[in-house]
């Protein structure tokens, strides 16, 4: 029971980490408190100095903001999917039932692999959005870091949880996992 108990604890910890990291990511993308109560969805006022007209999508800053939003939306949709899968694994996965791979007979499917395959790209996409936002506000960050809101810091925690902590938990689970003897 010792090895199996450790496996179950790792899987529960992994699924809980998925849910916490994904909820933090979703909150961060949807919240307006990134910088000075302006979130990812706030459109900066971009004016063209020669004509003094607002050019929304022709300015490089506008394209950067749009890229942040696209990466944020895709990461949010993937995070919602990961939460659903984690809840299914918590509620419905029977650890005593081992499922063989149809593509690679003899190999056992592990639910943690599915979460890693979904969440590492999710965290990378969100990290790109977060990095673009950080790069755009680098000067303000140097002057006063306290103007960044809870969503900005929650986003940092989200990508760190999904890119660093989740793979570590997965590796611990894989190290503690022992393949069952399947006789044919």
RAGIGI-V846969 format. One record per residue. N is the residue number from 1. PHI is phi as a letter, one per 40 degrees, with the letter a starting at -180 (* if undefined). OMEGA is omega in whole degrees, -180 to 180 (* if undefined). NEAR is the number of other ideal C-beta (glycine too) atoms within 10 Angstrom. Layout:
((N | PHI | OMEGA | NEAR) (N | PHI | OMEGA | NEAR))
This chain:
((1 | * | -177 | 6) (2 | c | -179 | 7) (3 | c | 180 | 10) (4 | c | 177 | 13) (5 | c | 178 | 10) (6 | c | 177 | 15) (7 | c | -180 | 18) (8 | c | 178 | 14) (9 | c | 178 | 13) (10 | c | 179 | 20) (11 | c | 178 | 22) (12 | c | 177 | 12) (13 | c | 179 | 15) (14 | c | 180 | 25) (15 | c | 177 | 24) (16 | c | 177 | 13) (17 | c | 177 | 20) (18 | d | -178 | 28) (19 | c | -180 | 16) (20 | c | 180 | 18) (21 | c | -180 | 27) (22 | c | 177 | 30) (23 | c | 178 | 15) (24 | c | 179 | 23) (25 | c | -179 | 32) (26 | c | 178 | 20) (27 | d | -178 | 16) (28 | c | -179 | 30) (29 | c | -174 | 27) (30 | c | -175 | 13) (31 | c | 179 | 18) (32 | c | -173 | 13) (33 | b | 175 | 17) (34 | c | -178 | 27) (35 | a | -180 | 20) (36 | f | -179 | 12) (37 | f | 175 | 12) (38 | b | -176 | 15) (39 | c | 180 | 18) (40 | c | -176 | 24) (41 | c | 177 | 14) (42 | c | 179 | 13) (43 | c | 178 | 13) (44 | c | 179 | 11) (45 | c | -179 | 8) (46 | b | 179 | 15) (47 | b | 177 | 11) (48 | c | -174 | 11) (49 | c | -177 | 5) (50 | c | -178 | 6) (51 | b | -179 | 8) (52 | f | 175 | 7) (53 | b | 178 | 7) (54 | c | 177 | 12) (55 | b | -171 | 12) (56 | c | -171 | 11) (57 | b | -180 | 9) (58 | b | -179 | 9) (59 | c | 180 | 15) (60 | d | 178 | 8) (61 | c | 178 | 13) (62 | c | 178 | 16) (63 | c | 178 | 11) (64 | c | 178 | 15) (65 | c | 179 | 22) (66 | c | 178 | 13) (67 | c | 177 | 14) (68 | d | -178 | 22) (69 | c | -179 | 16) (70 | c | 179 | 13) (71 | c | 178 | 22) (72 | c | -180 | 26) (73 | c | 179 | 14) (74 | c | 179 | 17) (75 | c | 179 | 30) (76 | c | 179 | 21) (77 | c | 178 | 13) (78 | c | 178 | 19) (79 | c | 177 | 28) (80 | c | 177 | 15) (81 | c | -180 | 14) (82 | c | 177 | 25) (83 | c | 179 | 19) (84 | c | 180 | 11) (85 | c | 179 | 19) (86 | c | 178 | 24) (87 | c | 176 | 13) (88 | c | 180 | 12) (89 | c | 178 | 19) (90 | c | -173 | 16) (91 | c | -169 | 8) (92 | b | -176 | 7) (93 | c | 178 | 13) (94 | c | -176 | 7) (95 | c | 178 | 11) (96 | c | 180 | 6) (97 | c | 179 | 6) (98 | c | -177 | 12) (99 | b | 178 | 12) (100 | c | 177 | 12) (101 | c | 177 | 11) (102 | c | -178 | 8) (103 | c | -176 | 7) (104 | b | -176 | 9) (105 | d | -179 | 8) (106 | g | 178 | 9) (107 | c | -180 | 12) (108 | c | 177 | 13) (109 | c | 178 | 14) (110 | b | -177 | 18) (111 | c | -180 | 19) (112 | c | 179 | 22) (113 | c | 179 | 11) (114 | c | 180 | 14) (115 | c | 178 | 25) (116 | c | -179 | 20) (117 | c | 180 | 11) (118 | c | -168 | 19) (119 | c | 176 | 29) (120 | c | 174 | 15) (121 | c | 178 | 14) (122 | d | -180 | 28) (123 | c | 178 | 27) (124 | c | 178 | 14) (125 | c | 179 | 22) (126 | c | 178 | 30) (127 | c | 177 | 20) (128 | c | 179 | 18) (129 | c | -179 | 25) (130 | c | 180 | 25) (131 | c | 177 | 13) (132 | c | 178 | 18) (133 | c | 179 | 22) (134 | c | 179 | 17) (135 | c | 179 | 11) (136 | c | -177 | 16) (137 | b | -177 | 17) (138 | c | -180 | 8) (139 | c | 178 | 7) (140 | c | -180 | 13) (141 | c | 179 | 15) (142 | c | -177 | 8) (143 | c | -176 | 7) (144 | a | -177 | 9) (145 | c | -178 | 10) (146 | c | 180 | 5) (147 | c | 177 | 15) (148 | c | -173 | 20) (149 | c | -175 | 18) (150 | c | -179 | 12) (151 | c | 178 | 22) (152 | c | -178 | 22) (153 | c | 176 | 15) (154 | c | 177 | 19) (155 | c | 177 | 27) (156 | c | 178 | 16) (157 | c | -179 | 15) (158 | c | -178 | 28) (159 | c | 177 | 24) (160 | c | 179 | 15) (161 | c | -175 | 20) (162 | c | -179 | 31) (163 | c | -175 | 17) (164 | b | -173 | 11) (165 | c | -179 | 16) (166 | d | 177 | 24) (167 | c | 177 | 16) (168 | c | 178 | 11) (169 | c | 178 | 22) (170 | c | 179 | 21) (171 | c | 177 | 13) (172 | c | 179 | 16) (173 | c | 180 | 20) (174 | c | 178 | 14) (175 | c | -179 | 9) (176 | c | -177 | 16) (177 | c | 174 | 17) (178 | b | -179 | 8) (179 | c | 177 | 9) (180 | c | 175 | 9) (181 | c | 180 | 5) (182 | b | 179 | 9) (183 | c | -178 | 4) (184 | c | * | 4))
